[in-house]
Amino acid sequence: MRAATRLRTVVCRHSLQAAVAPIASCQWRSRNYATDSPTEAPKRRGRPRKTREENIAALALKARRTIEHAADEARFQSLESLKEEYAKFQEEDRVPMRPMRRPVGRPKGERVIKKRPVGRPKKRGRRYGSKNKPKEIGPKAPKTPKPFGRPKLIGPKYPTAAQKVRMAHAAGVPPSELVFGVPKLEQERARREQEKLEEEERNKPKSKTPRIRRTRAQMEADAIANGEILDPGRPKRYGPELPSQIIMDQGVMRRVYLRPGRAKLFFCEEERKDKEVRQAKEEIAKEVREQIRTDLAEYGMTEDGKKRRRKTPLQDEIATKLMKKQVNKQTGPKAYQVSELTQIARDFLAQRKQDLEMAEGKRDWEYPLDDEGHPILPKRTPGGNTRHKLRETPQTTRQSKWVQTPKQNDSTSQNWRLVTPKKIQNTAPTIAALVESGIPQPKPPTDKSLVIGEKKCADIFKGFDFSEYEGCEIIDFNPGYGVFSRELNRAIQPSKHILLEHEPDFIPFLERTCTDPSFEIIQKDFYEWGTFDNLVSSGKVNPKKVPFEDGINKTLLITGMLHKEVKGDRFMAQILDAIAQQNWVFKYGRIKFLLWVDEEMVARYLPRTFGRRNRAAVMVEAFTNVRELASPPPFYTWADHRFFFRMDIWNRPDHTPNKQDRLTGVKYAKQLTFINMPRNPPPVIFESDEFWPPLRWAQTTLLEFTPKLTSPYLRGEVPDSEPWKFFNLILTSTFLSRHTLMRQVLAKVGEGADQMLETEEELKKFPDLADKPAMHVSIEELEALAQAYEFWPWRSEDPFIGSDMRLSRPGMLDELEDAQLVV
């Protein structure tokens, strides 16, 4: 009944829509009807009906195609010859094609319909078959817990640290000499025995009988006679040799052999002959080595080449080692005769490598053991959110460049800088006693290291003679605890010794350390440009003027400790500029400076290679003579060793210059202050515990800077010249592009300035100047360039180097530069 009622409703609805469609074409239509034509009848689920116009068009198209087909048949009639040929083809016998066979294999059986299991009904009530296995309704089996920690490794289990300690105790050796439970001594003994057996095996006389190749038939006959079973197949190595063939290889006839089962399948006759010759040479060389070893054991090797029989022949092992040492002579860098500087750097690097290897080997035994013999490992850093802990720590305000340690707001975090009396008792007993007496120590945030080695400070003046300065005046800035100042005063015995200490916390120590009546403590900063002039005007210091040509002014000596930050570096640059311009302190003559310089600043002012040569290093080379009085333990790099070794090769008489010499600049190595600096007597070595804090970055070097008597042009004796202005211009322009050729550098200094190299007579004395890199230029060449450019007629007056130019000194304070500008 429901189906009939549904069918009746659908038919009525379709009839009504068909009747209304021509009248109201824009009314709503069901989604089951097309809307291409307003008169289109409704479409049912099957084939859609066509309109009357579509039926008429289809009949017309069918009639037209029938007419065209009849015309084509009338135009192309079948030929009689083709009909006869087709009939003959039908009469011929043809072989019927066999049907495809099923390949041999498992016989075809009845198809088994695999029943798919039915899973449990899902939440939505689906009961379709599942591809997976049916789920069990019962309780789930408990999962096997995963093992904690790292997965087990394949192989034997290594002993723990405690087990290693017990094994070493049982073996009677230290733990570091124990490798996997076996002492190194036993391993070394076993290795030597194995090498001895191998050497005996190699030295056994071998039979000269050639190997006989047997055929397969001979091998089978021998196997039957011996009652053995021969493996099937052809032997890989000892089978009969296949016959050779002659082939054409690149236009050449070659005889080729086949070697089955080898890495190289084919080989020719020439290769066989080469192999025989190579084997013969190896046998001859081996016989020669054996003869040398025999002669060495019986006679020995002498420099004159004469054989002298030994009283007692050497053992075979010793003779073998000596023979290897004599025959395998060094051909690498160690074969050259090196200088003392190269040998020092090489020994330092070898010792450093050995120390690092030993530290790496002892790393497992650094931890102490508990009562049970287990190592006490450090606690691991806890994970998780640690923001609440970060709030408790003091915030970092700025990074100290020289300490490489963040300076913090909380002063207690810098307590590691406070002097500990127990640590300095051996090196500085005076300072340790003062600290124990209760004198307040300086505040931790200080920017200079302190020299506290009392004995080493006294050794400086035992090795270096300063008796010519007896009775002079000394200005000593930043003395710290006053240990070095006291020893300097004892050695020279000056008339006045002024201690300029800017930090008031050090004054109580200076009052108790420097007790000589010649001392005078003044709380001023020597970095200020006018401090020296104030001392002279107030009568504290009365130096005499000595012209530069008359030698060193020995009435005044200046010493002090440079700060490690930019402040000390700028003051050092200020001193060099003052020497060049002969003002400030140096208007009284060539006054000597003894400065404790930071290790990083030493590398900048005394470079060991041209790769580190800069403007500051050239200023030191041009205007001062440097001597090293005290230094920390020397530290060398492989770059230093390579440069020193290239210098040794360059100094050999049979050396041929090459590209490497030009790049490294070993030809001009004598220009570097570090190379030509006098080292007799050698500097006093200060250990790390003789500085405070006892860390590597706190180590400083005592350098003696003596102003040099420069050329007349740099001294300003050439009339109408401004030597410092143009020397500074050429020097700064040169080291702005250190790897550029000087021809290109001069082209940037001024338009057409590179033509001076061809026109100026003074520059023609340096034929290789044009193609020399800027970092290899010597002081004489820089002076010649500055003088030539100053008096060059086509020089343009550049506003940056004009007469109104203000030379900014790196060491001057801002207010002093402004004062100079006003003047």
C-alpha positions in Angstrom: 0.0 0.0 0.0 2.8 2.4 0.8 4.6 1.7 -2.4 1.4 2.2 -4.5 0.6 5.4 -2.7 4.1 6.7 -3.2 4.0 5.8 -7.0 0.7 7.6 -7.4 2.0 10.7 -5.7 5.1 10.9 -7.9 3.1 10.4 -11.2 0.7 13.1 -10.3 3.4 15.5 -9.4 5.3 14.9 -12.6 2.1 15.3 -14.7 1.3 18.6 -12.9 4.8 20.0 -13.5 4.8 19.0 -17.1 1.5 20.8 -17.6 2.6 24.0 -15.8 6.1 24.2 -17.2 5.2 25.8 -20.6 3.1 28.4 -18.7 5.4 29.3 -15.8 8.9 28.7 -17.0 10.5 30.7 -14.2 8.9 28.8 -11.3 10.8 26.5 -9.0 12.0 23.3 -10.5 13.2 20.2 -8.8 16.9 19.3 -9.0 15.8 16.3 -11.1 15.1 18.5 -14.1 17.3 20.2 -16.6 17.0 23.9 -17.3 18.6 24.2 -20.7 15.2 24.7 -22.5 12.1 26.3 -21.0 9.9 23.7 -22.9 12.0 20.7 -22.0 10.0 17.8 -20.5 11.0 16.5 -17.1 13.7 13.9 -17.0 13.3 10.7 -15.1 15.9 8.4 -13.6 16.4 6.5 -16.9 17.0 7.8 -20.4 15.7 11.4 -20.7 13.0 12.3 -23.2 13.6 14.5 -26.3 11.5 17.3 -27.5 9.8 17.3 -30.9 12.4 19.7 -32.4 15.2 17.4 -31.3 13.6 14.3 -32.8 13.1 16.1 -36.2 16.8 17.2 -36.2 17.9 13.7 -35.4 15.9 12.2 -38.3 17.3 14.8 -40.7 20.9 14.0 -39.6 20.3 10.2 -40.1 18.9 10.7 -43.6 21.9 12.9 -44.5 24.4 10.3 -43.3 22.6 7.5 -45.3 22.8 9.6 -48.5 26.6 10.3 -47.9 27.3 6.6 -47.3 25.5 5.5 -50.5 27.6 8.1 -52.5 30.8 6.8 -51.0 30.0 3.2 -52.0 29.1 4.2 -55.5 32.4 6.2 -55.8 34.7 3.4 -54.5 33.7 0.1 -56.1 35.6 -3.1 -55.1 38.0 -4.4 -57.8 37.8 -8.0 -59.2 41.5 -8.6 -58.5 41.0 -7.9 -54.9 38.1 -10.3 -54.7 40.2 -13.1 -56.4 43.1 -12.5 -54.0 40.8 -12.5 -51.1 39.3 -15.8 -52.2 42.8 -17.4 -52.6 43.7 -16.2 -49.1 40.6 -17.9 -47.7 41.5 -21.2 -49.4 45.1 -21.4 -47.9 45.8 -23.6 -44.9 46.5 -21.7 -41.7 48.0 -23.1 -38.5 45.6 -22.4 -35.7 47.1 -20.6 -32.7 47.5 -22.7 -29.6 45.7 -21.3 -26.6 47.9 -19.9 -23.7 49.0 -22.4 -21.2 49.2 -21.9 -17.5 52.8 -21.8 -16.3 54.1 -24.8 -14.4 53.7 -24.5 -10.7 51.2 -25.2 -8.1 48.1 -27.0 -9.6 45.1 -24.8 -10.0 42.5 -25.7 -7.4 39.1 -24.6 -6.4 39.0 -21.0 -5.3 38.6 -20.8 -1.6 36.5 -17.9 -0.5 38.1 -16.6 2.7 35.6 -15.6 5.2 36.2 -12.2 6.5 35.7 -11.9 10.3 33.0 -9.6 11.5 34.1 -7.2 14.1 32.2 -5.7 17.0 29.5 -3.2 16.1 30.7 0.4 16.2 28.9 3.2 17.9 27.1 4.2 14.8 25.7 0.7 14.3 27.9 -0.4 11.3 28.1 -4.1 10.8 30.4 -4.2 7.9 33.2 -6.8 7.8 36.6 -5.6 9.1 39.9 -6.3 7.4 41.6 -6.7 10.8 41.3 -9.5 13.2 38.3 -9.5 15.5 38.9 -7.8 18.7 38.7 -9.9 21.9 36.0 -8.8 24.3 37.9 -10.2 27.3 40.4 -8.2 29.4 43.5 -6.9 27.8 46.8 -8.6 28.4 49.3 -6.5 30.5 52.0 -4.7 28.4 55.6 -5.7 28.9 57.4 -2.7 30.5 60.3 -1.3 28.5 63.7 -1.6 30.0 65.0 1.6 31.8 68.0 3.3 30.4 70.1 2.7 27.3 69.5 -0.5 25.3 71.9 -3.3 25.9 74.9 -3.3 23.6 76.1 -6.3 21.6 79.3 -7.8 22.9 81.1 -8.2 26.2 80.1 -5.9 29.0 82.7 -3.4 30.0 83.7 -3.3 33.6 82.6 -0.4 35.7 84.9 2.2 37.3 84.9 0.4 40.6 85.6 -2.9 39.0 88.5 -1.4 37.1 89.9 -0.1 40.4 89.8 -3.5 42.0 91.3 -5.2 38.9 94.1 -2.6 38.8 94.7 -3.3 42.5 94.8 -7.0 41.9 97.2 -6.6 38.9 99.5 -4.2 40.9 99.3 -1.3 38.4 97.6 2.1 38.5 94.1 2.3 37.0 95.3 4.5 34.1 97.6 1.7 32.9 94.7 -0.8 32.8 92.9 -1.4 29.5 89.7 -3.6 29.6 91.0 -5.5 32.6 94.5 -6.2 31.1 97.5 -4.2 32.2 99.1 -2.2 29.4 102.5 -3.8 30.3 101.2 -7.2 29.5 99.6 -6.0 26.4 102.8 -4.4 25.3 104.7 -7.6 26.1 102.2 -9.7 24.1 102.4 -7.3 21.2 106.2 -7.5 21.2 106.1 -11.3 21.2 103.6 -11.3 18.4 105.8 -8.9 16.3 108.8 -11.0 17.0 107.0 -14.1 15.8 105.9 -12.3 12.7 109.4 -11.1 12.1 110.8 -14.6 12.4 108.1 -15.8 10.0 109.1 -13.2 7.5 112.8 -13.9 7.9 112.4 -17.7 7.2 113.9 -18.7 3.9 111.3 -19.3 1.4 111.5 -22.1 -1.2 112.3 -20.9 -4.7 110.4 -23.8 -6.3 107.7 -22.4 -8.6 104.1 -23.2 -8.0 102.8 -26.0 -10.2 99.4 -25.5 -11.7 97.3 -28.6 -12.0 94.3 -29.3 -14.2 90.9 -30.4 -13.0 91.6 -34.0 -14.1 94.9 -34.1 -12.1 93.1 -32.8 -9.0 90.3 -35.4 -9.4 92.9 -38.2 -9.8 94.8 -37.1 -6.7 91.6 -36.9 -4.7 90.5 -40.4 -5.7 94.0 -41.7 -4.8 93.9 -40.1 -1.4 90.3 -41.0 -0.7 89.2 -37.4 -0.6 86.1 -35.8 -1.9 86.7 -32.9 -4.3 84.5 -29.9 -4.1 82.4 -29.4 -7.3 83.2 -26.5 -9.5 86.3 -24.8 -10.6 88.8 -23.6 -8.0 88.9 -19.8 -7.8 92.7 -19.2 -7.6 94.6 -22.4 -8.5 92.8 -23.5 -11.6 94.5 -23.8 -15.0 95.2 -20.5 -16.8 92.9 -19.8 -19.6 94.4 -19.4 -23.1 95.3 -15.8 -24.0 93.8 -13.9 -26.9 95.1 -11.1 -29.1 92.9 -8.1 -29.4 93.1 -4.6 -30.9 93.2 -2.0 -28.2 93.4 1.6 -29.4 95.1 0.6 -32.6 97.6 -1.6 -30.9 97.6 -5.4 -30.8 97.8 -6.7 -27.3 97.8 -10.1 -25.7 95.2 -10.3 -23.0 94.7 -12.9 -20.2 91.5 -13.7 -18.4 91.6 -14.2 -14.6 88.1 -15.3 -13.4 87.3 -14.5 -9.8 89.9 -11.7 -9.4 89.3 -8.1 -8.7 90.9 -7.2 -12.1 89.4 -9.6 -14.6 91.8 -8.9 -17.5 95.5 -8.1 -17.7 97.9 -7.7 -20.5 101.5 -9.0 -21.1 103.0 -5.6 -20.3 101.4 -5.5 -16.8 102.7 -9.0 -16.1 106.2 -7.9 -17.0 105.9 -4.8 -14.8 104.7 -6.9 -11.9 107.7 -9.2 -12.3 110.1 -6.3 -12.4 108.5 -4.7 -9.3 108.7 -8.0 -7.3 112.4 -8.3 -8.3 113.1 -4.7 -7.1 111.4 -5.4 -3.8 113.5 -8.6 -3.3 116.7 -6.6 -4.0 115.6 -3.8 -1.6 114.9 -6.4 1.1 118.3 -8.0 0.7 119.9 -4.6 0.9 118.1 -3.8 4.2 119.1 -7.1 5.6 122.7 -6.4 4.7 122.6 -3.0 6.3 121.2 -4.4 9.4 123.9 -7.0 9.6 126.6 -4.5 9.0 125.1 -2.2 11.6 125.0 -4.9 14.2 128.6 -5.9 13.5 130.4 -2.7 12.6 128.1 0.3 13.3 127.4 3.5 11.3 129.8 6.4 11.4 129.7 9.9 9.9 132.8 9.3 7.8 131.4 6.1 6.3 134.2 3.8 7.5 133.4 0.5 9.0 134.7 -0.1 12.5 134.1 -3.4 14.1 132.2 -3.3 17.4 133.7 -4.9 20.5 130.4 -6.6 21.1 127.9 -7.1 18.3 124.4 -5.6 18.9 121.3 -7.6 19.4 119.1 -8.2 16.5 116.2 -6.1 17.8 118.5 -3.0 18.5 120.1 -3.4 15.1 116.7 -3.5 13.4 115.6 -0.3 15.2 118.9 1.5 14.4 118.7 0.4 10.8 115.1 1.8 10.5 116.3 5.1 12.0 119.3 5.3 9.5 117.4 4.1 6.4 114.1 6.0 7.0 115.7 9.4 7.3 113.4 12.3 7.9 112.4 14.2 4.8 109.7 16.4 6.2 109.9 19.6 8.3 112.1 17.9 11.0 114.8 17.2 8.5 115.8 20.9 8.3 118.0 22.5 10.8 115.6 24.8 12.7 116.4 27.9 14.7 116.0 28.3 18.5 112.7 30.1 18.2 111.2 27.4 15.9 112.4 24.7 18.3 110.9 26.4 21.3 107.5 26.7 19.5 107.7 23.1 18.4 108.6 21.8 21.9 105.7 23.8 23.4 103.2 22.4 20.9 104.4 18.9 21.4 104.2 19.2 25.2 100.8 20.8 24.9 99.5 17.9 22.8 100.9 15.4 25.2 99.3 17.2 28.2 95.9 17.2 26.4 96.2 13.5 25.6 97.1 12.7 29.2 94.2 14.8 30.4 91.9 13.0 28.1 93.1 9.6 29.3 92.7 10.5 33.0 89.2 11.9 32.6 87.6 8.7 33.7 89.6 8.7 37.0 89.0 12.3 38.0 86.1 11.5 40.3 86.8 10.4 43.9 85.5 7.0 45.1 83.0 6.4 47.9 83.2 3.7 50.6 82.0 1.1 48.3 84.4 2.0 45.5 81.9 3.7 43.2 82.9 7.1 41.6 81.1 10.1 43.1 79.7 11.7 39.9 78.6 15.4 39.8 74.9 16.1 40.0 73.1 16.6 36.8 71.4 19.8 36.0 67.7 19.5 36.8 65.3 19.7 33.8 61.9 21.2 33.6 60.8 24.8 34.1 63.5 26.8 35.9 62.1 30.3 35.5 61.4 30.7 39.1 65.1 29.9 39.8 66.3 32.5 37.2 64.5 35.2 39.1 66.6 34.5 42.2 69.9 35.0 40.4 71.2 38.5 39.9 70.7 39.9 36.4 73.6 40.5 34.1 74.1 44.2 33.3 77.1 44.2 30.9 79.7 41.9 29.6 83.3 42.5 30.5 85.4 42.1 27.4 88.7 41.4 29.0 87.6 39.0 31.8 85.1 37.1 29.6 83.0 37.0 32.8 79.7 38.8 33.2 79.7 41.6 35.7 76.6 41.5 37.9 74.8 43.8 40.1 75.4 41.6 43.2 78.9 42.3 44.4 79.0 39.0 46.3 79.2 37.2 42.9 82.7 38.7 42.4 84.1 37.3 45.7 86.4 35.0 43.7 88.5 38.1 43.0 89.3 38.6 46.7 92.8 37.7 47.7 93.0 34.4 49.7 96.0 34.5 52.2 96.5 30.7 52.0 96.8 30.8 48.2 99.4 33.6 48.1 101.4 32.6 51.2 104.3 31.2 49.1 104.4 33.9 46.3 103.5 37.0 48.3 103.9 36.6 52.1 103.8 40.3 52.7 100.4 40.8 51.1 99.1 37.7 52.8 100.1 39.0 56.2 98.5 42.4 55.4 95.2 40.7 54.4 95.2 38.6 57.5 95.8 41.7 59.7 92.3 42.9 58.7 93.0 45.6 56.1 89.9 45.9 53.9 90.6 44.5 50.4 89.7 46.5 47.3 86.2 46.1 45.9 86.0 43.1 43.6 85.0 44.9 40.3 88.5 46.0 39.3 89.7 46.2 35.8 93.4 45.3 36.2 95.4 42.3 37.2 97.8 42.5 40.1 101.5 41.4 40.2 102.2 39.7 43.6 105.3 37.5 42.9 107.8 39.1 45.2 110.7 36.8 44.4 110.2 37.1 40.6 110.0 40.9 40.8 113.4 40.9 42.5 114.8 38.5 39.8 113.9 41.0 37.1 116.5 43.5 38.4 119.1 40.8 39.0 119.0 40.0 35.3 118.6 43.5 33.8 120.8 46.4 34.8 119.2 49.7 35.6 122.1 51.2 37.6 122.4 54.1 35.1 119.0 55.4 36.4 120.2 55.7 40.0 119.0 59.0 41.6 116.4 59.6 38.9 112.7 60.4 39.4 110.1 57.7 38.9 106.4 58.1 38.1 104.6 54.9 38.9 100.9 54.7 38.0 98.4 51.9 39.0 100.9 50.2 41.3 98.2 48.0 42.9 99.7 46.3 46.1 103.1 47.9 45.4 105.2 44.7 45.1 106.9 45.6 41.8 107.2 49.3 42.9 109.1 48.2 46.1 111.6 46.1 44.1 112.1 48.8 41.5 112.8 51.3 44.2 115.4 49.0 45.9 117.2 48.4 42.5 117.4 52.0 41.3 117.2 54.0 44.6 115.6 57.1 43.0 115.4 60.5 44.5 111.6 60.6 44.1 109.2 57.8 43.5 105.6 59.1 43.0 102.8 56.5 43.2 99.7 57.5 41.3 96.9 55.3 42.4 93.4 56.3 41.4 91.6 53.6 43.5 91.6 54.6 47.2 91.2 50.9 48.4 94.9 50.2 47.4 96.4 53.1 49.4 96.4 51.2 52.8 98.5 48.5 51.2 100.8 51.0 49.5 101.4 52.7 52.9 102.6 49.5 54.5 104.4 48.0 51.5 106.3 51.0 50.1 107.9 52.4 53.2 111.0 54.1 51.7 111.2 57.8 52.3 111.4 58.5 48.6 107.9 57.2 48.0 105.0 59.7 47.7 101.4 58.5 47.2 99.1 60.7 45.2 95.5 59.8 44.4 95.3 60.8 40.8 94.6 59.2 37.4 97.6 59.2 35.0 95.3 58.5 32.1 94.1 62.1 32.3 96.1 64.1 29.8 96.9 66.9 32.2 98.1 64.9 35.1 101.8 65.0 34.0 101.7 68.7 33.4 100.2 69.3 36.8 103.0 67.3 38.4 105.6 69.4 36.7 103.9 72.7 37.4 103.5 71.8 41.1 107.1 70.8 41.4 106.5 67.2 42.2 108.6 66.2 39.2 111.5 68.2 37.7 112.7 66.4 34.5 115.5 67.9 32.4 115.1 68.4 28.7 117.4 66.2 26.6 117.3 66.5 22.8 116.4 63.3 20.9 119.8 63.3 19.2 121.6 63.3 22.5 120.3 59.9 23.7 117.9 58.6 26.3 116.8 61.0 29.1 117.8 59.1 32.3 116.5 61.7 34.7 112.9 60.4 34.5 111.5 56.8 34.3 107.8 56.0 34.0 106.3 52.7 34.8 102.8 51.3 35.5 100.1 48.8 34.9 97.8 49.2 32.0 94.1 48.4 32.4 92.8 45.4 30.4 89.8 47.1 28.9 89.7 49.8 26.2 91.0 52.3 28.6 94.4 50.8 28.7 94.5 50.2 25.0 93.7 53.8 24.2 96.3 55.0 26.6 99.0 52.9 24.9 97.9 54.4 21.5 98.2 57.9 23.1 101.8 57.1 24.2 102.8 56.1 20.7 101.2 59.2 19.1 103.0 61.4 21.6 106.4 59.7 20.8 105.8 60.4 17.1 104.8 64.1 17.7 107.4 64.6 20.5 104.9 66.2 22.9 103.4 65.5 26.3 106.1 63.6 28.3 108.4 63.3 25.3 109.0 67.0 24.9 111.6 66.4 27.5 113.4 63.8 25.3 113.5 60.1 24.9 112.0 58.9 28.2 111.8 55.2 28.8 108.5 53.4 29.8 108.2 50.1 31.7 104.6 48.9 31.2 102.8 45.8 32.4 100.7 45.0 29.2 97.9 42.6 28.8 98.5 39.4 26.8 96.0 40.4 24.1 97.6 43.8 23.8 101.1 42.2 23.5 99.9 40.2 20.5 98.6 43.4 18.9 101.8 45.5 19.4 104.3 42.6 19.0 102.8 40.4 16.3 104.6 37.1 15.5 103.4 36.9 11.9 102.5 39.3 9.2 98.9 38.1 9.4 98.5 40.0 12.7 100.5 43.1 11.8 98.4 46.2 12.1 98.8 50.0 12.5 99.7 49.8 16.2 102.5 47.3 15.4 103.9 49.6 12.8 103.9 52.5 15.2 105.9 50.4 17.7 108.3 49.4 14.9 108.8 53.0 13.7 109.2 54.9 16.9 110.3 52.5 19.7 112.8 49.9 20.7 111.1 47.1 22.7 112.6 44.7 25.2 110.7 42.0 27.1 111.7 41.9 30.8 109.1 39.5 32.3 106.3 37.4 30.8 104.0 34.5 31.6 104.8 31.0 30.3 105.1 31.4 26.5 102.2 30.3 24.4 102.6 29.4 20.7 100.1 28.4 18.0 100.6 26.3 15.0 100.4 29.4 12.8 103.5 30.8 14.7 105.4 27.6 14.2 104.6 27.5 10.5 105.9 31.1 10.1 109.1 30.4 12.1 109.7 27.3 10.1 109.2 29.1 6.8 111.8 31.6 8.0 114.3 28.8 8.6 113.7 27.4 5.1 114.1 30.9 3.6 117.5 31.3 5.4 118.9 28.2 3.8 121.4 28.9 1.0 119.9 26.4 -1.4 116.4 27.6 -1.0 114.5 28.8 -4.1 111.9 31.5 -3.5 108.3 30.4 -4.3 104.7 31.6 -4.0 104.4 30.5 -0.3 107.3 32.8 0.6 105.6 35.8 -1.1 102.3 35.1 0.7 103.7 34.6 4.1 106.3 37.5 3.8 109.2 35.6 5.3 111.5 37.7 3.1 110.6 40.7 5.3 110.4 38.9 8.6 113.2 41.1 10.1 110.8 44.0 10.1 108.7 42.4 12.9 109.6 43.6 16.3 109.1 40.2 17.8 111.7 38.6 15.5 114.5 41.2 15.9 113.8 41.9 19.6 116.9 41.3 21.8 116.5 38.2 24.1 119.7 38.3 26.0 119.2 38.0 28.9 116.0 36.1 28.6 112.8 37.4 30.3 111.8 36.3 33.7 108.9 33.8 33.6 106.0 34.5 36.0 103.7 31.6 36.8 99.9 32.0 37.0 100.0 32.0 40.8 102.2 35.0 40.8 99.4 37.1 39.4 96.1 37.8 41.0 93.6 36.4 40.2 95.6 33.3 39.3 93.9 32.8 35.9 95.2 32.8 32.4 93.5 36.1 31.3 95.1 37.9 34.3 98.7 37.2 33.1 100.6 40.3 31.9 103.9 41.0 30.3 106.5 43.7 31.3 107.7 45.5 28.2 110.4 48.2 28.0 109.6 50.9 25.4 112.5 53.2 24.5 111.8 56.0 22.0 113.9 55.5 18.8 115.9 58.1 17.0 113.9 58.3 13.7 114.9 59.7 10.3 115.2 63.5 9.8 111.9 63.7 8.0 109.9 62.1 10.8 111.7 64.3 13.4 110.5 67.4 11.4 113.9 68.6 10.3 112.9 68.9 6.7 111.8 72.5 6.1 108.1 73.3 5.3 107.0 69.7 6.1 104.3 68.2 8.3 105.6 64.7 8.7 103.2 63.3 11.2 100.1 64.3 9.2 101.1 62.6 6.0 102.8 59.7 7.6 99.6 59.0 9.6 97.6 59.4 6.3 99.7 56.8 4.4 99.9 54.5 7.4 96.2 54.5 8.0 95.3 54.1 4.3 97.7 51.3 4.0 96.3 49.2 6.8 92.7 49.8 5.9 93.2 47.2 3.2 96.1 45.1 4.4 96.0 42.5 1.6 95.8 45.0 -1.2 98.8 45.8 -3.4 100.4 49.2 -2.8 99.7 50.4 -6.3 96.0 50.1 -5.6 96.3 51.6 -2.1 98.0 54.8 -3.6 95.2 55.0 -6.2 92.7 55.3 -3.3 94.8 57.9 -1.4 94.7 60.4 -4.2 93.8 60.5 -7.8 96.8 59.6 -9.8 99.0 59.0 -6.7 100.1 55.6 -8.0 102.1 57.4 -10.7 104.5 58.5 -8.0 106.0 55.0 -8.1 107.3 55.7 -11.6 108.1 59.5 -11.4 109.7 60.0 -7.9 113.3 59.1 -7.6 113.1 58.2 -3.9 110.5 55.6 -4.7 112.5 54.0 -7.5 114.9 52.7 -4.8 112.2 50.2 -3.9 111.5 48.2 -7.2 109.1 45.7 -5.6 107.0 48.3 -3.7 104.2 48.6 -6.3 103.4 44.8 -6.2 103.9 44.3 -2.5 100.9 43.7 -0.2 100.2 46.5 2.2 101.0 44.4 5.3 104.6 43.8 4.1 105.5 47.4 3.7 108.6 48.5 5.7 109.1 51.7 7.7 111.5 53.1 5.2 109.0 52.6 2.4 106.2 54.3 4.4 108.5 57.3 5.1 109.4 57.6 1.4 105.8 57.4 0.4 104.7 60.1 3.0 107.5 62.5 1.9 106.8 62.0 -1.8 103.1 62.5 -1.4 103.6 65.6 0.7 105.7 67.3 -1.9 104.0 65.9 -4.9 102.9 68.8 -7.1 99.6 67.3 -8.2 98.4 66.5 -4.7 94.9 67.9 -4.0 94.3 69.5 -0.6 91.8 67.0 0.8 89.5 68.5 3.5 90.2 65.5 5.7 93.9 66.2 5.8 94.0 69.9 5.5 95.6 72.4 7.8 92.5 72.6 9.9 92.4 68.9 10.5 92.1 67.9 14.2 94.1 64.8 14.9 92.0 62.7 17.3 94.2 60.8 19.7 92.7 57.4 20.8 93.9 58.0 24.4 92.4 61.4 25.0 89.3 62.0 26.9 86.4 63.7 25.2 86.6 67.0 27.1 90.4 67.2 26.3 89.7 66.8 22.6 87.2 69.6 22.8 89.7 71.8 24.6 92.3 71.1 21.8 89.7 72.0 19.2 89.1 75.4 20.9 92.8 76.1 21.1 
